[in-house]
Amino acid sequence: MTGKEYGFHTKCTHAGYEADATHSVQAPLHMTTAYTFDSTEDARAVFALEKPANIYSRLGSPTCDILEKRIAALDGGVAALCASSGHAAMLMTFMCLCASGDEIVSASRIYGGAVNMMSKTLRQMGITVRFADIDRPESFAEATNGRTRAWFAETLGNPASDVPDLRALADAAHSFGLPLIADNTVATPYLLRPAEHGADITVYSASKYLCAHGTVIAGLVADSGLFCFKGNPRFPDFNTPDASYHGLVYADLGPAAFVTKLRAHILRDTGMTLSPFNAWLVLLGMETLPLRMERHSASALAVAEYLEKHPKIESVSYCGLKSSRYYPLAMRYMPKGQSSMFTFDIKGSAESGGRFCDSLRLLKIVTNLGDSRTLVSCPAATTHSQLSAEQLSSQGIKPGTIRISVGLEDTEDIIDDIASALAAV
Ligand SMILES: *Cc1c(COP(=O)(O)O)cnc(C)c1O
C-alpha cells in the first residue's frame, strides 16, 4: 500500500499487509507467545529500543499489527492498538488519559455496559464520570472543570440510534484543551470517520460490525494523531519522563504520543491484549465491511419504514427515518447509510415487547449487534438492565422497548417474520 492513496474498499482488503516471506495472500496468523532473539546482545538491543522486533505477544504480534494498520488506514489516523474487547479499548483509553482524582465527561445515552464501567469501575479507580446530554453540547462544557481529562460520546448511540453533533463537541472539547473520544462501534469507519469531524481518539467494539459474523470479542483504539499533548497542563504524565519506559517523554513523540503510551505503558501493564487468532477473524470480516454496511443500512431503513407505518407500533428510533429528530445530523455525518441498530416500541403493555420477541422464528433473541443475522433484545431486561429507572428513561428505554440489529438476510424474510410476530401480539 505504498505511494498511491487507495480508496476505502481497496484499503479494507489490502491495508496493513503486502505479502511476507511465505508469499501468503491472506494475512498470516502467528499463534506464538514469544519470539527468538539472535543472541543475548540482540535481546539487549531490542529491549533498549535500539531496534524494533517482536518480543512477547502481550505487547503486540504481527497479526494484530496488520489489523492495527488496517483500522488506522480506514479511520484516517496515525496508528491504532488492538484490545481484547471493546470494553478493554475504552478502559485502556481512560487509564491512559486519567489518574485517580481526574474526571471524564460522557454522553449519557450510551451502551449500558459503558455506563456500568463508568459508574462502578472507574469510580473505584478514583475517576469520576459526569454525564451530559448530546442534544445540548453546552452541557458537556457545564460539566467540565480543572480535573477533566476527556469528553466521550458514541457517534451513533446504542441502543436508540441518537446522533451527536460531533463537530460541535470536538470544537468545544478543544477549547478546553481536552481530547474528544468517539465510540464508533455502530457507525463503523465506512459510514463515519470521527477524525474527519474533529474526534481525537476513536474506540471500537470490533465484536460487532467489524468482525462481521458474530465470531469474536475484540476491541480497537485508533489515534487521529491530531491532539497536542505537548505542554498541555492537563496531561503531566505525557510531559514527564516515564521511568518505567526508558525515561521516554510521550508528548515529545508528537502525533504518536497517545498510541505509544497506550501500548508501552497501559497495554504492557494491564495485558488487555487481543489474541492473534481473534485479530485474524476481524481482518477477515473487515474485507467485506463496505458491502455489508450498505446492505445493513438499506435493509434497516426498509424495516424501520415498515415498522413506522404499522398500526401496532408506537415509535421507532432509527435516525435514518425522516421523522427522526436526528435525521438532519444523520444526513450530515452518515450520508451513505445509518447502520442497522435502533429501538422500537409496541403499543399497549410492557409485556407486548416480550411477547413479540417470543413469537419470532427467524430473528434471534441475542444481546449482540452487528452480526450477519438479525438479532433482537429488550435492553431494559438485558444490556441496560443495571441502569436506574431514571437513567433508562433518559435513554428513552421503556420496559417493553425492543432493540433490533438488522442483519444480511433477505429484507422480505426479516419483515415477514416481524409481521407474523406482531400479528401474535
Ligand atoms: C458492545 C459495545 C461495547 C463493548 O464492546 P465489547 O466488545 O462487548 O467489550 C462498547 N460500545 C458499544 C457502542 C458497544 O455496542
The ligand as a Gaussian input file, in Angstrom:
#p B3LYP/6-31G(d) Opt

LIG

0 1
 C      -20.670000      -3.791000      22.534000
 C      -20.278000      -2.384000      22.714000
 C      -19.189000      -2.041000      23.541000
 C      -18.399000      -3.073000      24.335000
 O      -17.695000      -3.905000      23.479000
 P      -17.264000      -5.427000      23.854000
 O      -16.529000      -5.865000      22.647000
 O      -18.528000      -6.177000      24.121000
 O      -16.414000      -5.327000      25.081000
 C      -18.835000      -0.709000      23.617000
 N      -19.518000       0.236000      22.950000
 C      -20.578000      -0.058000      22.167000
 C      -21.290000       1.034000      21.441000
 C      -20.993000      -1.376000      22.027000
 O      -22.055000      -1.658000      21.253000

